[in-house]
Amino acid sequence: MDVATAIRQRRSIRQFQQRPVDVELLIEMVSLARLHTSAGNRQPIRYAIIVAHMRDVVFSHLRWAAYLPEYKVLPDKRPGAYILILANQEAGRYSLFEAGAAATNLMLAAQEMGLSSCCLGIANQRELCQSLMLPEKQEIIAAIAIGYPACNSRIVPFIDSVRYYQDDNGDFCVPKLDAKELIIYSDMSK
């Protein structure tokens, strides 16, 4: 799969098949994620791979669908794994950018491997860090749910709102602005 195809196909998936995710694939995703750009090559990003007994703990701390307050992920639709992206709290202002770059690499790698992903926010950062006994100065920037998809998600034209929604089949519909609407300056000749 080429990069453009992976970018076009990768969507946030919020329901997963109950199939385990091979730990070697998760390690390979981290290996690819770590190749992100890094200010001064300081490499402050760290990772936590969750595949076993702590999955329910991680799940309980995540925000799954902000625009759909009634949305629930049933126990038989939860992801097979999570990769948490962390940064040292003293890493400086570029660590959030680097975490985003690492998350993008990781999710595109998952897509190329036939897996789906969803980047999620954490409801109670401190409590989750304590539950996982993470080093004190590590902050979880994002949680990436990973697994085999049990639903679909597709891009739909933007009409009045960026709010995603579910169609009658339970699939997610995600409005995206056209690229021409996003370019606010250009000195290109026509």
C-alpha positions as CSV (number, residue, x, y, z in Angstrom):
1,M,0.0,0.0,0.0
2,D,1.4,3.4,-0.9
3,V,1.3,6.3,1.5
4,A,-1.5,8.2,-0.3
5,T,-3.7,5.2,-0.3
6,A,-3.1,4.6,3.5
7,I,-3.9,8.3,4.2
8,R,-7.1,8.1,2.1
9,Q,-8.3,4.8,3.7
10,R,-7.4,5.5,7.3
11,R,-10.4,6.5,9.3
12,S,-11.1,6.4,13.0
13,I,-12.8,3.1,13.8
14,R,-14.7,2.8,17.1
15,Q,-15.8,-0.8,17.0
16,F,-13.5,-3.8,16.6
17,Q,-13.7,-7.5,16.0
18,Q,-12.6,-9.7,19.0
19,R,-9.4,-10.9,17.3
20,P,-6.1,-10.5,19.2
21,V,-3.5,-8.2,17.6
22,D,-0.1,-9.8,17.2
23,V,2.4,-8.1,19.6
24,E,5.1,-8.2,16.9
25,L,2.9,-6.0,14.7
26,L,2.5,-3.5,17.6
27,I,6.2,-3.4,18.1
28,E,6.7,-2.8,14.4
29,M,4.2,0.1,14.6
30,V,6.2,1.7,17.4
31,S,9.4,1.1,15.4
32,L,7.9,3.1,12.5
33,A,6.3,5.7,14.8
34,R,9.6,6.5,16.4
35,L,11.0,7.7,13.0
36,H,9.0,10.9,13.3
37,T,10.7,14.3,13.1
38,S,12.2,15.4,16.4
39,A,13.3,18.9,17.4
40,G,17.0,18.8,18.0
41,N,16.7,15.0,17.6
42,R,15.9,14.8,21.4
43,Q,13.4,12.0,20.9
44,P,11.2,12.7,23.9
45,I,8.3,10.4,22.9
46,R,7.8,7.1,24.7
47,Y,5.2,4.4,24.2
48,A,3.1,1.9,26.3
49,I,1.7,-1.2,24.6
50,I,-1.5,-2.5,26.2
51,V,-2.7,-5.9,25.1
52,A,-3.7,-7.9,28.2
53,H,-5.3,-7.4,31.6
54,M,-4.9,-3.5,31.6
55,R,-7.0,-3.1,28.4
56,D,-10.2,-2.6,30.5
57,V,-8.5,-0.1,32.7
58,V,-7.3,1.9,29.7
59,F,-10.8,1.6,28.1
60,S,-12.5,3.1,31.2
61,H,-10.4,6.3,30.9
62,L,-11.0,7.1,27.2
63,R,-13.4,9.5,25.4
64,W,-14.8,7.6,22.5
65,A,-17.1,9.9,20.5
66,A,-17.4,13.5,21.7
67,Y,-20.1,14.4,19.1
68,L,-22.2,11.4,20.1
69,P,-22.7,11.6,23.9
70,E,-25.0,8.5,23.9
71,Y,-22.4,6.4,22.0
72,K,-21.2,3.3,23.8
73,V,-18.6,0.8,22.8
74,L,-19.9,-2.6,23.8
75,P,-17.6,-5.1,25.5
76,D,-17.6,-7.3,22.4
77,K,-16.5,-4.4,20.2
78,R,-13.5,-3.1,22.1
79,P,-10.1,-2.9,20.5
80,G,-7.6,-5.7,20.8
81,A,-4.8,-3.3,21.8
82,Y,-3.8,0.2,22.7
83,I,-0.6,2.1,22.2
84,L,-0.2,5.1,24.4
85,I,1.9,7.9,23.3
86,L,3.8,9.6,26.1
87,A,6.1,12.6,26.5
88,N,8.2,13.7,29.4
89,Q,6.5,16.7,31.0
90,E,9.9,18.6,30.8
91,A,10.4,17.9,27.1
92,G,9.3,21.4,26.0
93,R,6.9,22.9,23.6
94,Y,7.6,20.7,20.6
95,S,6.7,17.5,22.4
96,L,3.0,17.8,21.4
97,F,3.9,18.3,17.8
98,E,6.2,15.3,18.0
99,A,3.5,13.2,19.7
100,G,1.2,14.1,16.8
101,A,3.8,13.1,14.2
102,A,4.4,9.8,16.0
103,A,0.6,9.1,16.2
104,T,0.2,9.7,12.5
105,N,3.1,7.4,11.7
106,L,1.7,4.8,14.0
107,M,-1.9,4.9,12.6
108,L,-0.7,4.8,9.0
109,A,1.5,1.8,9.8
110,A,-1.5,0.1,11.3
111,Q,-3.5,0.8,8.2
112,E,-0.8,-0.6,6.0
113,M,-0.8,-3.8,8.2
114,G,-4.5,-4.3,7.7
115,L,-5.5,-2.9,11.1
116,S,-7.7,0.0,12.1
117,S,-7.1,2.6,14.7
118,C,-8.7,5.5,16.6
119,C,-6.8,8.3,18.3
120,L,-8.6,9.0,21.6
121,G,-8.4,11.5,24.4
122,I,-8.0,10.5,28.0
123,A,-10.6,11.5,30.6
124,N,-8.4,11.3,33.7
125,Q,-4.7,11.4,32.7
126,R,-3.3,11.3,36.3
127,E,-5.4,8.3,37.4
128,L,-4.5,6.3,34.3
129,C,-0.8,7.0,34.7
130,Q,-1.0,5.8,38.3
131,S,-3.0,2.7,37.3
132,L,-0.4,1.8,34.8
133,M,2.5,2.7,37.2
134,L,4.1,4.9,34.5
135,P,7.1,7.0,35.4
136,E,6.1,10.1,37.3
137,K,7.2,12.7,34.7
138,Q,5.6,10.9,31.7
139,E,2.3,12.4,30.4
140,I,0.0,10.5,28.1
141,I,-0.6,12.6,25.1
142,A,-2.8,10.2,23.2
143,A,-4.2,6.7,23.3
144,I,-4.4,4.8,20.0
145,A,-7.0,2.0,19.9
146,I,-5.9,-0.7,17.5
147,G,-7.7,-3.8,16.1
148,Y,-9.6,-5.4,13.3
149,P,-12.6,-3.2,12.3
150,A,-16.1,-4.2,13.0
151,C,-17.7,-1.1,11.5
152,N,-17.0,1.4,8.7
153,S,-16.1,5.0,8.6
154,R,-16.2,7.2,5.5
155,I,-15.6,10.8,4.5
156,V,-18.7,12.7,3.4
157,P,-18.9,16.2,2.0
158,F,-18.9,19.1,4.4
159,I,-22.3,20.7,4.6
160,D,-22.7,23.2,7.5
161,S,-21.0,21.2,10.2
162,V,-17.8,19.2,11.0
163,R,-19.7,17.0,13.4
164,Y,-19.4,13.3,12.5
165,Y,-22.5,11.1,12.8
166,Q,-23.7,7.6,12.4
167,D,-25.8,6.5,9.4
168,D,-28.7,4.0,9.6
169,N,-26.1,1.1,9.3
170,G,-24.2,2.4,12.3
171,D,-21.2,3.5,10.1
172,F,-19.5,6.7,10.9
173,C,-19.8,9.6,8.4
174,V,-17.1,12.2,8.8
175,P,-17.5,15.6,7.0
176,K,-14.2,17.0,5.6
177,L,-13.6,20.4,4.3
178,D,-12.3,20.6,0.7
179,A,-8.6,21.4,0.4
180,K,-9.3,24.6,-1.5
181,E,-11.3,25.8,1.6
182,L,-8.3,25.2,3.8
183,I,-5.7,27.2,1.9
184,I,-5.7,30.7,3.3
185,Y,-2.7,32.0,1.4
186,S,-1.0,31.1,-1.8
187,D,1.4,32.9,-4.1
188,M,1.0,30.3,-6.8
189,S,0.3,31.6,-10.3
190,K,-3.0,30.4,-11.8
